[in-house]
Amino acid sequence: MITTLAKKINQSKLGKNTFGIKNLELGEAINNNPLATQSFLVSSEQKTAGSRKQDNKDVRDRNKIMQPYRPYISVKTKRLLLSKAQYQCEHHHPHAGRCRSKYQLQVDHIQPLSAGGDQKISNLRILCGVHNRARN
């Protein structure tokens, strides 16, 4: 069974190196020594597992670099903002006045963090979900 598997590997990799062993060497191992075939398969599996671990480590490292740190807004700050806004949306329309929605209230940055804004209370306000999405 092992020699059949090794032959299939050899046939699928014609003209290429198989885990650092040339096809000719693999063919010689199949014909001459079945134990060499077993050791080849074990060593190739170890190399594959090792390279997978390295690939996974690279992906994890990349993910750590890609995710920026964004501090959360504390519950205390949210409660302060909500009480200041009287638990209503703070959006002001030029003709209709202030939106008085109390549904889906969200904390919004007046100047976005991406544009150099910060997490200070003076840069935060309460908007309903509709106006927060419309602003972005």
NORGI-V60135 format. One record per pair of residues at least 24 apart in sequence whose C-alpha atoms are under 8 Angstrom apart, sorted by sequence separation. I is the first residue (numbers start at 0). J is the second residue. D is the distance in Angstrom with one decimal. If there is no record, write none. Layout:
BEGIN
i->I j->J d->D
i->I j->J d->D
END
This chain:
BEGIN
i->5 j->29 d->7.2
i->103 j->127 d->5.4
i->104 j->128 d->6.1
i->107 j->131 d->6.8
i->18 j->43 d->6.1
i->102 j->127 d->6.2
i->103 j->128 d->5.2
i->101 j->127 d->7.0
i->102 j->128 d->7.5
i->105 j->131 d->7.4
i->2 j->29 d->6.0
i->100 j->127 d->6.4
i->18 j->46 d->7.7
i->77 j->106 d->7.3
i->2 j->33 d->6.9
i->5 j->36 d->6.9
i->1 j->33 d->7.9
i->2 j->36 d->6.8
i->1 j->36 d->7.3
i->5 j->40 d->7.5
i->89 j->124 d->6.9
i->1 j->37 d->6.9
i->89 j->125 d->5.7
i->90 j->126 d->6.2
i->88 j->125 d->5.6
i->89 j->126 d->5.6
i->87 j->125 d->7.3
i->88 j->126 d->4.4
i->87 j->126 d->7.6
i->88 j->127 d->5.2
i->80 j->120 d->7.7
i->84 j->124 d->7.9
i->87 j->127 d->7.7
i->90 j->130 d->7.0
i->84 j->125 d->6.8
i->80 j->123 d->7.7
i->76 j->120 d->7.5
i->80 j->124 d->6.6
i->81 j->125 d->6.7
i->80 j->125 d->6.8
i->72 j->118 d->7.4
END
